[in-house]
Each structure stands twice: as structure tokens, then as C-alpha cells.
């Protein structure tokens, strides 16, 4: 008598069904993870510009520009924000497609989602860093869905 080797069709179909169920659960969770990581990344990219602006203010530079007495916030493009793509220097005063010309006690840095951001973030949500008159910065994320909000940004 010959010994049977391999799997039956029913066994293979059960394995395929289990893999399909796991994928149906994992893919949406992965999409949520990607969206949350992009929000955190945008918060960091805008925070970099915020830090450059603070250095300009400490040096007495309050006008955005490339001149010797002007502040260049060294903003770079991002593939998840509106505007130029990753690695492309932006004109002074731009991040996420939002211009600003003068900085001071109540400067705001806004990063709007676009380009290659997750579809759930494109077209409305943004990360906003606002400088208070006391020099402290606060982060808000208007219209970012609650599950995607980064810690430290309301």
C-alpha cells in the first residue's frame, strides 16, 4: 500500500481562508499605523522649522529671506506635505505650502498634508506649531482624526 503524501484540497482551502481573514484584519491596521507615523513625521518636520525660527528670533532676525540680516528657516520639501518634494529646498518662508514673511512673538508654522500622504490625511488636516508671547511653542493638529494624532500635539 502506498502512503499518501501532501495535503488534501480541503486542507489547502482552509489555510487560504485563514490567511485571507488575517490579511483582512492586518491591512486596515497597517494603514492606520502608516497614517499615525506620517502625522508624527510631519510634526517633526514642522518642529525643525520651529527651532530654526527660534534661533532667528534669538539672533534678532524677524524677516524671512536669504539676506544677511534675514532669517532662512531652512525648510525642505516633503513627500507627505503640500509643496515641493522630498529633498528640494523650499523658498524661504514656506513649509507645507503655507507662506509666512515676518516672524515674531506669535509666529505660526503650519504643515499641511498632501503629495504622498495617506488618503485619510490629504486635503484638510495639518500640524500647526504656534509660538506664544512667552516664547513657548504649542502643537495642534486640526482635523487630524483622533486615532492618528501624535502624542504632544492636541
Secondary structure by P-SEA (a helix, b strand, c coil): ccccccccaaaaaaaaaaaaaaaaacaaaaaaaaaaaaaaaaaaaaaaaaaaaaaaaaaccccccccccccccbbbbbcccccccccccccccccccccccccccbbbbbbbbcccccccccccbbbbbbbccccbbbbbbccccccccccccc
